């Protein structure tokens, strides 16, 4: 697996990440969702540079403009519910993509221990396509792993990209160890070092789903 951390280069992306983390700014759920969406837009742009392109002649009012257009058949997949605004950012830029959705949640066995459960999947066929799986928080890597495994029931993609806003070192190590030979790229906006006892990323930003859509019971 290849890992690309967009946060290692200075860009406007760091402003959006800072606002996502800021306890005063993140209370505005509309702004929080928009900043997640912006991160998705930037990441979509960066991932698009890896696609296959073909030059096509575009007729303008005054002539012909040869223009490189990507030929990949893209499927955008996300993990509900926190992934929705991140997914929407990708879809803003790749508006002709197909879409897939996976419902994954933590089922706690006690206060500190949990398993990840998949309840629902809706996806087109993936064989020969470029699959982008987005989940804003890559904490343990288990949700991304199970979502990927569930999506494989719909076929084998030609290319695989996994995208997160904030990832922990533990999650990246877990996925690399789990899939040592998988030809895939993990894209992240920033990398954090630790997980707390509840397996939340530290410093992270809290619960992305709750901050986007309100607390759940």
C-alpha positions as CSV (number, residue, x, y, z in Angstrom):
1,X,0.0,0.0,0.0
2,X,1.1,3.5,-0.8
3,X,0.3,6.3,1.6
4,X,0.0,9.9,0.5
5,X,-0.2,12.5,3.3
6,X,-1.4,15.8,1.8
7,X,-0.7,17.5,5.1
8,X,3.0,17.4,4.6
9,X,2.8,20.2,2.1
10,X,1.5,23.7,3.1
11,X,-1.8,24.5,1.4
12,X,-5.2,25.9,2.2
13,X,-6.2,22.4,3.3
14,X,-4.5,23.0,6.6
15,X,-6.9,25.9,7.3
16,X,-9.9,23.6,6.8
17,X,-8.4,21.0,9.1
18,X,-7.7,23.6,11.8
19,X,-11.3,24.6,11.8
20,X,-12.5,21.0,11.9
21,X,-10.4,20.6,15.1
22,X,-11.2,23.9,16.8
23,X,-13.6,23.3,19.6
24,X,-15.1,26.8,19.1
25,X,-15.6,26.6,15.3
26,X,-16.6,23.0,15.0
27,X,-19.8,23.6,17.1
28,X,-21.3,25.2,13.9
29,X,-22.4,21.9,12.2
30,X,-23.0,23.6,8.9
31,X,-19.5,24.9,8.8
32,X,-18.1,21.6,10.0
33,X,-19.9,19.7,7.2
34,X,-18.7,22.2,4.7
35,X,-15.1,21.9,5.8
36,X,-15.3,18.1,5.6
37,X,-16.7,18.6,2.1
38,X,-13.9,20.9,1.1
39,X,-11.4,18.3,2.2
40,X,-13.1,15.9,-0.1
41,X,-13.0,18.3,-3.0
42,X,-9.3,18.9,-2.6
43,X,-8.6,15.1,-2.2
44,X,-10.7,14.4,-5.3
45,X,-8.6,16.8,-7.3
46,X,-5.4,15.2,-6.1
47,X,-6.6,11.7,-6.8
48,X,-7.8,12.7,-10.3
49,X,-4.1,13.3,-11.2
50,X,-3.6,9.5,-11.0
51,X,-6.3,8.6,-13.6
52,X,-5.9,7.6,-17.2
53,X,-6.6,10.4,-19.7
54,X,-7.5,10.6,-23.3
55,X,-7.4,13.8,-25.4
56,X,-10.8,14.6,-27.0
57,X,-11.7,17.4,-29.3
58,X,-14.2,19.8,-27.7
59,X,-16.1,22.1,-30.0
60,X,-16.2,25.7,-28.7
61,X,-18.1,28.5,-30.4
62,X,-14.8,29.6,-32.1
63,X,-13.0,26.4,-32.8
64,X,-11.8,23.0,-31.6
65,X,-10.0,22.6,-28.2
66,X,-8.1,19.4,-27.7
67,X,-8.8,18.5,-24.0
68,X,-7.5,15.6,-21.9
69,X,-10.4,13.9,-20.1
70,X,-10.2,11.0,-17.7
71,X,-11.5,7.6,-18.9
72,X,-11.7,5.9,-15.5
73,X,-15.1,4.6,-14.5
74,X,-15.1,5.9,-11.0
75,X,-17.2,4.5,-8.1
76,X,-17.3,6.7,-5.0
77,X,-18.0,4.7,-1.8
78,X,-18.4,5.9,1.7
79,X,-19.2,4.6,5.2
80,X,-22.4,6.0,6.7
81,X,-23.1,8.3,8.4
82,X,-20.0,10.4,9.1
83,X,-18.7,9.9,5.5
84,X,-21.7,11.6,3.8
85,X,-20.2,15.2,3.7
86,X,-16.8,13.9,2.7
87,X,-18.4,11.8,0.0
88,X,-20.3,14.8,-1.2
89,X,-17.0,16.7,-1.6
90,X,-15.7,14.0,-3.9
91,X,-19.0,13.9,-5.8
92,X,-18.9,17.7,-6.4
93,X,-15.8,17.2,-8.5
94,X,-16.5,13.7,-9.9
95,X,-20.1,14.3,-10.6
96,X,-20.3,11.6,-13.3
97,X,-19.2,8.9,-10.8
98,X,-21.2,6.0,-9.6
99,X,-21.8,5.7,-5.9
100,X,-21.7,3.1,-3.2
101,X,-22.7,3.2,0.5
102,X,-21.8,0.9,3.4
103,X,-23.3,1.1,6.9
104,X,-20.7,0.2,9.5
105,X,-20.9,0.9,13.2
106,X,-19.1,0.1,16.5
107,X,-21.0,-2.5,18.6
108,X,-19.6,-2.2,22.1
109,X,-19.1,-5.3,24.2
110,X,-18.4,-3.1,27.2
111,X,-17.3,0.5,27.8
112,X,-13.9,0.1,26.0
113,X,-14.2,-2.9,23.7
114,X,-16.1,-3.1,20.5
115,X,-16.5,-4.9,17.2
116,X,-17.2,-3.3,13.8
117,X,-20.4,-4.5,12.2
118,X,-21.6,-4.1,8.6
119,X,-25.4,-3.9,8.2
120,X,-26.0,-2.6,4.8
121,X,-24.3,-2.2,1.4
122,X,-25.6,-0.6,-1.9
123,X,-23.1,-0.6,-4.7
124,X,-22.9,-1.0,-8.5
125,X,-20.7,-3.6,-10.0
126,X,-17.0,-2.7,-9.4
127,X,-15.1,-5.0,-11.8
128,X,-12.6,-3.0,-13.9
129,X,-13.5,0.3,-12.2
130,X,-11.7,2.8,-10.0
131,X,-12.9,2.5,-6.5
132,X,-12.5,5.4,-4.0
133,X,-13.6,4.5,-0.4
134,X,-13.9,7.6,1.8
135,X,-14.2,7.8,5.6
136,X,-13.2,11.0,7.3
137,X,-11.7,9.4,10.4
138,X,-9.3,6.4,10.0
139,X,-8.9,5.5,13.7
140,X,-8.3,1.7,14.0
141,X,-8.6,0.8,10.3
142,X,-11.3,-1.8,11.0
143,X,-14.2,0.1,9.4
144,X,-12.2,0.7,6.3
145,X,-11.1,-3.0,6.2
146,X,-14.6,-4.4,6.5
147,X,-16.1,-1.8,4.1
148,X,-13.5,-2.8,1.5
149,X,-14.2,-6.5,2.1
150,X,-17.9,-6.0,1.8
151,X,-17.5,-4.0,-1.5
152,X,-15.5,-6.9,-3.0
153,X,-18.7,-8.8,-3.2
154,X,-19.6,-6.5,-6.1
155,X,-16.5,-7.3,-8.1
156,X,-12.8,-6.6,-8.3
157,X,-11.8,-3.0,-9.0
158,X,-9.1,-2.0,-11.4
159,X,-7.7,0.6,-9.0
160,X,-8.3,1.2,-5.3
161,X,-8.0,4.4,-3.3
162,X,-8.8,4.9,0.4
163,X,-9.3,8.4,1.6
164,X,-9.6,9.9,5.1
165,X,-9.3,13.4,6.5
166,X,-7.5,12.4,9.7
167,X,-5.7,9.0,10.2
168,X,-3.9,7.5,13.1
169,X,-0.5,5.8,12.8
170,X,-2.0,2.7,14.2
171,X,-4.7,2.5,11.5
172,X,-2.1,2.9,8.7
173,X,0.1,0.2,10.2
174,X,-2.9,-2.1,10.6
175,X,-4.0,-1.7,7.0
176,X,-0.5,-2.1,5.7
177,X,-0.1,-5.3,7.7
178,X,-3.5,-6.6,6.8
179,X,-3.0,-6.0,3.0
180,X,0.8,-6.2,2.4
181,X,0.4,-7.0,-1.3
182,X,-2.6,-4.9,-2.1
183,X,-2.0,-2.4,-4.9
184,X,-3.9,0.5,-3.3
185,X,-3.3,4.1,-2.2
186,X,-4.3,5.6,1.1
187,X,-4.8,9.4,0.9
188,X,-5.0,11.4,4.1
189,X,-5.1,15.1,4.9
190,X,-3.2,14.8,8.2
191,X,-1.7,12.2,10.5
192,X,-2.1,12.0,14.3
193,X,0.0,9.8,16.5
194,X,-2.3,8.4,19.2
195,X,-5.6,6.7,20.0
196,X,-7.3,7.1,23.4
197,X,-8.8,4.2,25.5
198,X,-12.0,4.5,23.4
199,X,-10.0,4.2,20.1
200,X,-10.7,7.8,19.2
201,X,-7.9,9.7,17.4
202,X,-5.8,12.1,19.5
203,X,-5.8,15.0,19.1
204,X,-8.3,14.3,16.3
205,X,-11.5,16.3,16.3
206,X,-14.0,14.2,18.2
207,X,-16.9,12.3,16.7
208,X,-17.3,13.4,13.1
209,X,-20.8,11.9,12.7
210,X,-22.1,13.7,15.8
211,X,-20.5,17.0,14.8
212,X,-22.0,16.8,11.4
213,X,-25.5,15.6,12.2
214,X,-26.1,15.7,16.0
215,X,-25.5,13.3,18.8
216,X,-27.0,9.8,18.6
217,X,-28.6,7.8,21.4
